[in-house]
Amino acid sequence: MTLAVIGCGNPNRRDDGVGPEVVARLRRRSLPEGVGLYDAGTDGMAVMYRARGASHLIIVDARAPEGEPGAIYDVPGEMLEAPPPQSLSLHDFRWDHALYAGRKIYGKDFPPRVKVFLVEAGCLDLGLGLTEAVGAAADRVAEKIAALSEDYATGGWA
């Protein structure tokens, strides 16, 4: 039984890098045994490969700006699974496609328990560093994931 935490996004586009930043913040913490932390960047295939064999999966990514920057959305993974587009480019294969394809390809070897944390971006311009609101949200998401990892370790996140 393992918990895979995968941060997605492009840190060269300011708040789009919130997923990798949450993973970096979690790496500085003491998490229970069996928790794997991965930065998948913008590689949807990496999400599918890293998730394979885990019993639990958490994905963290930015959400396109539409509302309040830094707002956190906790969404069950099955609500976001989407079939990949008919494309000849893997650049079009995102983590939501990885959830769908991974379940189809790997069956019971793909995590049945998937949670997604989306953080509302404030700025997706080219540049480094999170905006203040999204940086604060990254701290809150890291806290939530640390608590979930403790629940996972004690069998509480079933």
DRENPA-3360 file (N, C-alpha, C; in nm, 2 decimals, always signed):
BEGIN
1 = MTLAVIGC = +0.08/-0.12/+0.00/+0.00/+0.00/+0.00/+0.09/+0.12/+0.00 ~ +0.07/+0.21/-0.10/+0.15/+0.33/-0.10/+0.06/+0.45/-0.14 ~ +0.10/+0.57/-0.10/+0.04/+0.69/-0.14/+0.13/+0.77/-0.23 ~ +0.09/+0.80/-0.35/+0.16/+0.88/-0.44/+0.11/+1.02/-0.44 ~ +0.19/+1.12/-0.42/+0.15/+1.26/-0.43/+0.23/+1.32/-0.55 ~ +0.15/+1.37/-0.64/+0.21/+1.42/-0.77/+0.18/+1.56/-0.79 ~ +0.28/+1.64/-0.80/+0.26/+1.78/-0.83/+0.27/+1.81/-0.98 ~ +0.18/+1.87/-1.04/+0.18/+1.90/-1.18/+0.18/+2.05/-1.21;
9 = GNPNRRDD = +0.24/+2.09/-1.32/+0.25/+2.23/-1.36/+0.38/+2.28/-1.40 ~ +0.39/+2.40/-1.45/+0.51/+2.46/-1.51/+0.55/+2.57/-1.42 ~ +0.66/+2.55/-1.35/+0.71/+2.66/-1.26/+0.76/+2.78/-1.33 ~ +0.77/+2.78/-1.46/+0.82/+2.89/-1.54/+0.70/+2.98/-1.58 ~ +0.58/+2.95/-1.53/+0.46/+3.03/-1.56/+0.39/+3.06/-1.42 ~ +0.48/+3.12/-1.34/+0.43/+3.17/-1.21/+0.34/+3.07/-1.13 ~ +0.21/+3.10/-1.11/+0.13/+3.01/-1.03/+0.10/+2.88/-1.09 ~ +0.13/+2.86/-1.22/+0.11/+2.72/-1.27/+0.21/+2.62/-1.20;
17 = GVGPEVVA = +0.31/+2.67/-1.14/+0.40/+2.59/-1.07/+0.36/+2.55/-0.93 ~ +0.24/+2.57/-0.89/+0.20/+2.54/-0.75/+0.21/+2.39/-0.72 ~ +0.18/+2.30/-0.81/+0.19/+2.16/-0.79/+0.33/+2.11/-0.75 ~ +0.43/+2.15/-0.84/+0.57/+2.11/-0.80/+0.61/+2.18/-0.67 ~ +0.56/+2.30/-0.64/+0.60/+2.37/-0.52/+0.55/+2.30/-0.40 ~ +0.42/+2.26/-0.40/+0.37/+2.18/-0.29/+0.45/+2.06/-0.26 ~ +0.49/+1.99/-0.37/+0.57/+1.87/-0.35/+0.71/+1.91/-0.29 ~ +0.77/+2.02/-0.33/+0.89/+2.06/-0.27/+0.88/+2.09/-0.12;
25 = RLRRRSLP = +0.76/+2.16/-0.09/+0.74/+2.19/+0.06/+0.72/+2.06/+0.14 ~ +0.65/+1.96/+0.08/+0.63/+1.83/+0.15/+0.76/+1.76/+0.17 ~ +0.86/+1.77/+0.07/+0.99/+1.71/+0.09/+1.06/+1.76/+0.21 ~ +1.03/+1.87/+0.25/+1.10/+1.93/+0.37/+1.04/+1.88/+0.50 ~ +0.93/+1.80/+0.49/+0.86/+1.76/+0.61/+0.89/+1.61/+0.63 ~ +0.86/+1.56/+0.75/+0.87/+1.42/+0.78/+0.74/+1.36/+0.76 ~ +0.73/+1.28/+0.66/+0.60/+1.21/+0.62/+0.61/+1.06/+0.65 ~ +0.50/+1.00/+0.67/+0.51/+0.85/+0.70/+0.57/+0.77/+0.59;
33 = EGVGLYDA = +0.62/+0.66/+0.63/+0.67/+0.56/+0.53/+0.56/+0.52/+0.43 ~ +0.60/+0.50/+0.31/+0.50/+0.46/+0.21/+0.44/+0.58/+0.13 ~ +0.49/+0.70/+0.16/+0.44/+0.82/+0.08/+0.55/+0.86/-0.02 ~ +0.51/+0.86/-0.15/+0.60/+0.90/-0.25/+0.57/+1.03/-0.30 ~ +0.67/+1.12/-0.32/+0.65/+1.26/-0.37/+0.71/+1.27/-0.51 ~ +0.63/+1.32/-0.60/+0.68/+1.33/-0.74/+0.64/+1.46/-0.80 ~ +0.73/+1.52/-0.88/+0.71/+1.64/-0.96/+0.70/+1.59/-1.10 ~ +0.58/+1.59/-1.16/+0.55/+1.55/-1.29/+0.56/+1.66/-1.39;
41 = GTDGMAVM = +0.58/+1.78/-1.35/+0.58/+1.89/-1.44/+0.45/+1.90/-1.52 ~ +0.47/+1.90/-1.65/+0.35/+1.90/-1.74/+0.34/+1.77/-1.82 ~ +0.40/+1.67/-1.77/+0.40/+1.54/-1.83/+0.29/+1.44/-1.78 ~ +0.18/+1.44/-1.85/+0.07/+1.36/-1.81/+0.10/+1.21/-1.81 ~ +0.19/+1.16/-1.90/+0.23/+1.02/-1.90/+0.30/+0.99/-1.77 ~ +0.38/+1.08/-1.72/+0.45/+1.06/-1.59/+0.36/+1.04/-1.48 ~ +0.24/+1.11/-1.48/+0.14/+1.09/-1.38/+0.09/+0.95/-1.38 ~ +0.06/+0.90/-1.50/+0.01/+0.76/-1.51/+0.11/+0.66/-1.47;
49 = YRARGASH = +0.24/+0.68/-1.50/+0.34/+0.58/-1.46/+0.37/+0.59/-1.31 ~ +0.37/+0.70/-1.26/+0.40/+0.72/-1.11/+0.29/+0.67/-1.03 ~ +0.17/+0.68/-1.08/+0.05/+0.64/-1.00/+0.03/+0.48/-1.00 ~ +0.08/+0.42/-1.10/+0.07/+0.27/-1.11/+0.12/+0.20/-0.99 ~ +0.04/+0.12/-0.93/+0.08/+0.04/-0.82/+0.05/+0.10/-0.68 ~ +0.02/+0.23/-0.68/-0.02/+0.30/-0.56/-0.16/+0.26/-0.52 ~ -0.19/+0.26/-0.39/-0.33/+0.24/-0.35/-0.40/+0.37/-0.34 ~ -0.33/+0.48/-0.32/-0.39/+0.61/-0.30/-0.31/+0.71/-0.39;
57 = LIIVDARA = -0.38/+0.81/-0.44/-0.31/+0.91/-0.52/-0.37/+1.05/-0.49 ~ -0.28/+1.14/-0.48/-0.32/+1.28/-0.47/-0.24/+1.36/-0.58 ~ -0.32/+1.44/-0.65/-0.26/+1.53/-0.75/-0.29/+1.67/-0.71 ~ -0.18/+1.75/-0.73/-0.19/+1.90/-0.71/-0.16/+1.97/-0.83 ~ -0.25/+2.07/-0.87/-0.22/+2.15/-0.99/-0.29/+2.28/-0.97 ~ -0.26/+2.37/-1.06/-0.32/+2.50/-1.07/-0.45/+2.49/-1.15 ~ -0.54/+2.58/-1.12/-0.66/+2.60/-1.19/-0.66/+2.73/-1.26 ~ -0.71/+2.74/-1.39/-0.71/+2.86/-1.46/-0.78/+2.97/-1.38;
65 = PEGEPGAI = -0.73/+3.09/-1.39/-0.79/+3.20/-1.31/-0.93/+3.23/-1.36 ~ -1.03/+3.21/-1.26/-1.16/+3.25/-1.29/-1.23/+3.32/-1.17 ~ -1.17/+3.30/-1.06/-1.23/+3.35/-0.93/-1.12/+3.41/-0.84 ~ -1.12/+3.37/-0.72/-1.03/+3.42/-0.62/-0.90/+3.35/-0.62 ~ -0.79/+3.42/-0.65/-0.66/+3.36/-0.65/-0.63/+3.30/-0.51 ~ -0.58/+3.17/-0.52/-0.54/+3.10/-0.39/-0.66/+3.02/-0.34 ~ -0.77/+3.02/-0.40/-0.88/+2.93/-0.36/-0.84/+2.79/-0.38 ~ -0.88/+2.70/-0.29/-0.84/+2.56/-0.30/-0.97/+2.48/-0.33;
73 = YDVPGEML = -0.96/+2.39/-0.43/-1.07/+2.30/-0.46/-1.02/+2.16/-0.43 ~ -1.09/+2.09/-0.35/-1.06/+1.95/-0.32/-1.17/+1.86/-0.40 ~ -1.12/+1.79/-0.50/-1.21/+1.73/-0.59/-1.18/+1.58/-0.60 ~ -1.28/+1.49/-0.59/-1.26/+1.35/-0.61/-1.21/+1.32/-0.75 ~ -1.10/+1.24/-0.77/-1.04/+1.22/-0.90/-1.14/+1.17/-1.00 ~ -1.23/+1.09/-0.97/-1.32/+1.03/-1.07/-1.41/+1.14/-1.14 ~ -1.42/+1.25/-1.07/-1.50/+1.36/-1.13/-1.42/+1.43/-1.24 ~ -1.29/+1.41/-1.24/-1.21/+1.49/-1.33/-1.14/+1.40/-1.44;
81 = EAPPPQSL = -1.16/+1.27/-1.43/-1.11/+1.18/-1.54/-1.17/+1.22/-1.67 ~ -1.08/+1.22/-1.77/-1.13/+1.25/-1.91/-1.05/+1.17/-2.01 ~ -1.12/+1.12/-2.11/-1.05/+1.04/-2.21/-0.96/+1.14/-2.29 ~ -0.84/+1.09/-2.33/-0.75/+1.17/-2.40/-0.80/+1.20/-2.54 ~ -0.76/+1.32/-2.59/-0.80/+1.35/-2.73/-0.74/+1.26/-2.83 ~ -0.80/+1.25/-2.95/-0.74/+1.17/-3.05/-0.63/+1.26/-3.11 ~ -0.51/+1.24/-3.07/-0.40/+1.33/-3.11/-0.27/+1.25/-3.13 ~ -0.19/+1.30/-3.21/-0.06/+1.24/-3.24/+0.05/+1.29/-3.15;
89 = SLHDFRWD = +0.02/+1.38/-3.06/+0.12/+1.44/-2.97/+0.09/+1.41/-2.83 ~ +0.19/+1.37/-2.76/+0.18/+1.34/-2.61/+0.17/+1.47/-2.54 ~ +0.20/+1.59/-2.60/+0.19/+1.72/-2.53/+0.04/+1.74/-2.50 ~ -0.05/+1.68/-2.57/-0.19/+1.69/-2.54/-0.24/+1.60/-2.43 ~ -0.16/+1.52/-2.38/-0.20/+1.42/-2.28/-0.17/+1.47/-2.14 ~ -0.28/+1.51/-2.07/-0.27/+1.58/-1.94/-0.30/+1.48/-1.82 ~ -0.28/+1.53/-1.70/-0.31/+1.44/-1.58/-0.45/+1.39/-1.58 ~ -0.55/+1.46/-1.62/-0.69/+1.42/-1.62/-0.70/+1.30/-1.72;
97 = HALYAGRK = -0.63/+1.31/-1.83/-0.63/+1.19/-1.92/-0.56/+1.07/-1.86 ~ -0.45/+1.10/-1.78/-0.38/+0.99/-1.72/-0.46/+0.92/-1.62 ~ -0.55/+0.99/-1.55/-0.64/+0.92/-1.46/-0.73/+0.82/-1.54 ~ -0.79/+0.87/-1.65/-0.88/+0.79/-1.73/-0.80/+0.67/-1.80 ~ -0.69/+0.70/-1.86/-0.61/+0.60/-1.93/-0.55/+0.50/-1.83 ~ -0.50/+0.55/-1.72/-0.43/+0.46/-1.62/-0.53/+0.36/-1.57 ~ -0.65/+0.40/-1.55/-0.76/+0.31/-1.50/-0.79/+0.20/-1.60 ~ -0.80/+0.25/-1.73/-0.83/+0.16/-1.84/-0.71/+0.06/-1.87;
105 = IYGKDFPP = -0.59/+0.11/-1.86/-0.47/+0.02/-1.89/-0.43/-0.07/-1.78 ~ -0.42/-0.01/-1.66/-0.37/-0.09/-1.54/-0.48/-0.15/-1.46 ~ -0.60/-0.12/-1.47/-0.71/-0.18/-1.40/-0.69/-0.17/-1.25 ~ -0.69/-0.28/-1.18/-0.67/-0.28/-1.03/-0.53/-0.24/-0.98 ~ -0.44/-0.22/-1.07/-0.31/-0.17/-1.04/-0.30/-0.02/-1.04 ~ -0.41/+0.04/-1.07/-0.42/+0.19/-1.06/-0.49/+0.23/-0.94 ~ -0.45/+0.34/-0.87/-0.52/+0.37/-0.74/-0.67/+0.39/-0.75 ~ -0.74/+0.32/-0.67/-0.88/+0.34/-0.66/-0.92/+0.47/-0.58;
113 = RVKVFLVE = -0.83/+0.52/-0.50/-0.86/+0.63/-0.42/-0.78/+0.75/-0.47 ~ -0.84/+0.85/-0.54/-0.78/+0.96/-0.60/-0.84/+1.09/-0.55 ~ -0.75/+1.18/-0.51/-0.80/+1.31/-0.46/-0.72/+1.41/-0.54 ~ -0.78/+1.52/-0.58/-0.71/+1.63/-0.66/-0.73/+1.76/-0.58 ~ -0.62/+1.83/-0.56/-0.63/+1.96/-0.51/-0.59/+2.06/-0.62 ~ -0.69/+2.15/-0.65/-0.67/+2.25/-0.75/-0.66/+2.38/-0.68 ~ -0.56/+2.46/-0.72/-0.54/+2.59/-0.66/-0.56/+2.70/-0.77 ~ -0.66/+2.79/-0.74/-0.69/+2.90/-0.83/-0.57/+2.99/-0.85;
121 = AGCLDLGL = -0.52/+2.99/-0.98/-0.40/+3.08/-1.01/-0.44/+3.22/-1.01 ~ -0.34/+3.31/-0.98/-0.36/+3.45/-1.00/-0.29/+3.50/-1.12 ~ -0.18/+3.44/-1.15/-0.09/+3.49/-1.26/-0.03/+3.37/-1.33 ~ -0.05/+3.35/-1.46/+0.01/+3.25/-1.54/+0.11/+3.30/-1.64 ~ +0.16/+3.42/-1.62/+0.26/+3.49/-1.71/+0.39/+3.41/-1.69 ~ +0.47/+3.43/-1.79/+0.61/+3.38/-1.78/+0.68/+3.44/-1.67 ~ +0.75/+3.37/-1.59/+0.82/+3.42/-1.47/+0.83/+3.31/-1.37 ~ +0.91/+3.34/-1.26/+0.93/+3.24/-1.16/+0.87/+3.29/-1.03;
129 = GLTEAVGA = +0.83/+3.20/-0.94/+0.77/+3.23/-0.81/+0.62/+3.24/-0.81 ~ +0.56/+3.19/-0.70/+0.42/+3.20/-0.69/+0.38/+3.34/-0.64 ~ +0.26/+3.38/-0.67/+0.20/+3.50/-0.62/+0.18/+3.48/-0.47 ~ +0.16/+3.59/-0.40/+0.14/+3.58/-0.25/+0.02/+3.49/-0.21 ~ -0.09/+3.51/-0.28/-0.21/+3.43/-0.25/-0.19/+3.28/-0.28 ~ -0.13/+3.25/-0.39/-0.11/+3.11/-0.42/+0.00/+3.05/-0.34 ~ +0.10/+3.12/-0.30/+0.20/+3.07/-0.21/+0.14/+3.04/-0.07 ~ +0.05/+3.12/-0.02/-0.02/+3.09/+0.10/-0.11/+2.96/+0.09;
137 = AADRVAEK = -0.17/+2.95/-0.03/-0.25/+2.83/-0.06/-0.17/+2.71/-0.07 ~ -0.04/+2.72/-0.12/+0.05/+2.60/-0.13/+0.08/+2.55/+0.01 ~ +0.10/+2.64/+0.11/+0.12/+2.60/+0.25/+0.00/+2.53/+0.30 ~ -0.12/+2.58/+0.27/-0.24/+2.51/+0.32/-0.26/+2.37/+0.26 ~ -0.23/+2.36/+0.13/-0.25/+2.23/+0.06/-0.14/+2.13/+0.12 ~ -0.02/+2.18/+0.14/+0.08/+2.09/+0.20/+0.04/+2.04/+0.34 ~ -0.02/+2.13/+0.42/-0.08/+2.09/+0.55/-0.18/+1.98/+0.53 ~ -0.28/+2.01/+0.44/-0.39/+1.91/+0.42/-0.33/+1.77/+0.37;
145 = IAALSEDY = -0.23/+1.78/+0.29/-0.17/+1.65/+0.24/-0.09/+1.58/+0.35 ~ -0.02/+1.66/+0.43/+0.05/+1.60/+0.54/-0.05/+1.53/+0.64 ~ -0.16/+1.59/+0.66/-0.27/+1.53/+0.75/-0.33/+1.41/+0.68 ~ -0.35/+1.41/+0.55/-0.40/+1.29/+0.48/-0.30/+1.18/+0.48 ~ -0.17/+1.21/+0.47/-0.07/+1.11/+0.48/-0.07/+1.04/+0.61 ~ -0.09/+1.11/+0.72/-0.10/+1.05/+0.85/-0.22/+0.96/+0.86 ~ -0.34/+1.01/+0.81/-0.46/+0.93/+0.80/-0.43/+0.80/+0.72 ~ -0.36/+0.81/+0.61/-0.33/+0.70/+0.52/-0.25/+0.60/+0.60;
153 = ATGGWA = -0.14/+0.65/+0.67/-0.05/+0.56/+0.75/-0.12/+0.48/+0.86 ~ -0.23/+0.54/+0.91/-0.30/+0.47/+1.02/-0.42/+0.40/+0.97 ~ -0.44/+0.39/+0.84/-0.55/+0.32/+0.78/-0.68/+0.40/+0.78 ~ -0.67/+0.53/+0.81/-0.79/+0.61/+0.82/-0.85/+0.66/+0.69 ~ -0.77/+0.67/+0.58/-0.81/+0.72/+0.46/-0.84/+0.60/+0.37 ~ -0.96/+0.55/+0.38/-1.00/+0.42/+0.31/-1.06/+0.44/+0.18;
% end
